């Protein structure tokens, strides 16, 4: 009987320790939860905002699209105006281009901002625009980093994005816990604009590889090879890349790829064309030859002129297939 009492006493102590441990973890988690403003709820931003809420952060969101706002509000976010968002602990922007990003920050800086806030831009823009934004944010007493992403819509949905951060080491350390709610790899690239430098070079390579995969798949199929057989060969040999393995442009190869949904959603031809234009600009400014990047830009500009700007950029395969059948 005495042994049973001792055992019970030990069990009670273990239970108490477990409860105390869980309580302290809850307190720590609550302390880590932030009030976050999120501007831009498109194909990427909507998923990113959702993942932040899953981590327990309180989201205040803004987008010119009411349906986009409502979709995130239904998951627990609060729809807010720019005045409210300017007062948050962190403000994340995920917007289409240079002008929209800069104009948004100009408007934000006219508000009564939280001087302890850290502003994070995850759009893809010119590194020089980043430096201009950092100056106007700093002039208001707050902090800013550029943190563009790679990983596409699947990465945004699954919270596996790569973030390329430009800013000081202290600023990088301050934003890292928040970015980890949306991505797996958070890399400090250097000072302001270096995140964008990494992103533009990466996206240029992505465009080139997608065109290469599309050409190779189209050639193999026209020569009589089965599409799945050739895709399996690519992905177990030297041609393997993200465009072939995770985002194959041929319908039926990767079930989740936009190719299976009429090339809708995903990363639009408009956006990859914009990014290639930015890469071309910084290449010219730095006297860097990019012959393949320039050709990729020309090809995607052609797709835009054919009315395919709103289609996913992997539609380049469908374009080539149809061209070769003419």
N, C-alpha and C positions, 0 to 999 in steps of 0.2 A: 504493500500500500504506500509506504514511504517513497519507494522508487517512482511510483506513479505520480505522486505529488510533485516530486522534483522534476520529473519529465514535463509535467504540465506547466510548472513554473518556468522552465527553459523555453517551452513553446510560447508562453505568454510574452517573455522577454523578446523572443525573435519576432513575434507579431508586432510588438510595440516598436522595435527597431525598423521593421519594414514600413510601418505607417509613418514613422518619423522621416524615413528616407524619401518616401513618396511625397510627403508634405513639403520637404525642402526642395525636391525637384520641381514641384508645382510652383513654388515661390520663385525659383530661379527662372523657370520658363516664363512666368508672368512678368518678371523683371526684364526679360529679353524681348518681350512683345513690344512692338513699336506702332505708333500712329504713322501710317504711310500714305502719302498722296501718290496717285498713279494717273498719269495723263497719256492717253493713247491705248485704246482697247481693241485693236485690230486682230488679225489672225495670230499674231505673237503675243501682244500685250494682254489680251483677254485671258489666255492661259497662264501667263506670268503672274497676273494679279490674283487669279484663283489659287495658285500654288502658295502665294504669300499668305492668303487667308487660311489655308490648310495648316500653316505653321503657327497660326494663332495671332498673326498681326491684324491690326484694325485698318481696313482700307477705305480711303476716301478717293473716289474716282471721278474722272472727267473725260468726256469724249464728245466730239461734235455729233456723233451718231447716237441717237436716243436708244435704238435697239441694243447697241453694244453696251451702253450703260445699264440698261434694264437686265441684260443677261448676267452681268456681274453682280448687280444689286440682288438678284434672286439667290445668289450664293452667299450673301451676307455683307456685301460692300455698301457703303453709303455714297450716294451720288452727291457731289459737291461742286461748288464753283471755284474759280482760281483763287479767290480771297481766302477761302477755307483751306484749300490745299497748301497755300503758301505758309501756313502756320504749322504744318506737320513736322515731325522729327526728321523724316526722310521724304524726298519727292523724286519719283522716278518718271522719266519721260520716254515714250516709245513711239516715235513719230516718223512720218514718211521722208522728209527732206530738209535741206539746209534752212530754207526760208521759214518753214513752219516751226522748226525747232527754235531758231533764233527769235522769231516773233513771239513764241510762247514764253520764252525766258524773259524777254523784254516786258511782257505783260505781268509776269509773276513778280519781277523786281519792282514794279510800281505798287505792289501790295505791301501790307504790313507783314513782312516775313518773319519767321522764327530765326533769329540770329544764330541759334545753335544747330540749325538744320543742315543737312547734307544733301545737295541736289545731285542726282545721278541721271545722266542721259545715256540710254541704251539704244538710241537710234543709230543709223549709219550715216555719218555726215563728214564734211571736209574737216581735217585736223585744224585748219586755220580758224574755222568757225568755232570749234571747241575752245580754242584759246581766247577768242573774243567773248564767248559766253562766260568762261571762267573769270575774266576780268570784271564783267558787270555783276556777277554774283559776289565776288570778293569785295567789290566796292560797297555792297550792301551789308558786309560783315559776315556772310555765310560762306559755306564751302561747296565745291563742285568737283565732280570727276566725270570723265567719259568712260562708259563701260558697255560698249557694243557687244553683241552676242553672236555666237555661232551654234548651229545645231538645228536650225529650221523649226517649223511648226511641231514636228514630233518631239524635238528637244524641249520646246516651250511647254508642251502638254505634259511630258513626263518628268519635268524639272531636272533635265540632264544637260542644260545649256552650258556652253563655255563662255565665261565673261572675260573680256580683255580690258583691264582697267588702266586708265591714265590719270596720274595724280601723285601726291606725295605718299610716302610709306605710311604715315599716320592716317591719311585719308583712306588708303587702301585697306588698312586694318579695321577702320571704322565701318566701311561699307561691306566688308567680306561676310559678316554674319547674316546680313540681309540678303545679299546676292546668293548665298548658299541655300536660301529657301526656293530659289528658282533654277539653280544650276549645280553641276557636279564639280566643275573645274573653274576656279577663280584665279586668274593670273595677273600679276602686276607687270605691266609692260613698260613702265617708265613715267615720264612727266605727262602733262596735259597734251592730249592729241595722239599719244602713242598707242592707246587702245584702238583709236580709229585707223592709225597706220597699219596695225596688225589686221584689223577687220577688212580694210580695203584690199590688201594683198591677198588675204584668204579668199575673199569673195571673187576676186579676179581669177584665182586658181579654180574655184568652184565652177565658174561659168565655162572656163576652158575645158575642164574635165567633163562637164555635162555634155558639151558639144562633141567631145571625143567619144564618149560612151554612145551617144546617139548615132554618130557616124558609123562606129564599129558594129553596133547592133543592127543598124539598117543594112549595112553591107553583108553581114553574116546571114541575115534572114533572106536577103535577095539571092544569095548564093545557094540557098536551100537548107541552111542549118535551122534546127529547131531553136526558137528563141530562148526557152528555158535551159536547154542543153548548153547553149553558148554563154548564157548568163552565169551558169554554174562554173563553166570553164574560166571565165573572167575572174570570178570571185574566189577562185582557188589558184590563181596564177598572177603573173606580173601586171595584168591590167586592172587588178582590184582597186577600187576606190569607193568613197562614200556615194558618189553618183551611181555607181553600178550596183553596189550592195544594199544600200539603205533606201535609195530613191530612184530605182531604175526607171527610165522613161518609157519603157515598153509596157503596155497594159498586160496584166496577168502575171508579171514577174514578182513584184513586191505588193502584197495585198493592201498595205496602208498608203502606198504612193499615190500622188494625185493623178498619175496616168490611168488609174482604175476608176477615176471619178470625172472623166472628161477634162482632165487637167484643171480642175477648179480648186480654189483654196490654195494652200501652200504659199510659196514665195513667188510673187508675180513677175512676169516678164518686164513690166514697168519698173519694178524695184531693182532687178538685176541690171537693167539697162542704166538706171540712175547710178548704181554703184560702180559700174564700169566707166561711166562718164567721170565720176569722182576720181577713180584710179588713174584715168587718163590725165586728168588735171594735175594731180600731184606728181605723176611720172614726168610730165612736161616741166613742172616747176623744179624738179630735182635732176633733170637731164638724164632720166632713166629710160632705156629702151624697153618697150613692152610690145613687141610685134604680135604675139599671140593674144595678148590682152586687147590690143587695138582691133584685131580681126574679130574677136569674140564680141566686142562692142558693136562692130558693124553688123554682125549677124543678128544680134538681138534688136538693134535698131530696125532692121528689116522686118523682124517679127512684129514689132510695134506698128510699123507702117501697114502691115497686113491685118491689123485689127486684133492682134493677139496679146495686147498689153495686159489685159486683166487675167490671162491664163497663167498657170504655173510655168515657171521657166523651163521645165522639162518638156514643154510642148514643142521645143526645138526638134525633138525626134519626129513628132507627127508632121511637122512642117517639112523636114527632110524627106520623110517617107512619101508624102504627097507630091513633093517636087520631083522626086526620082521616078514617080509613076506617070508624070506628064509627058 
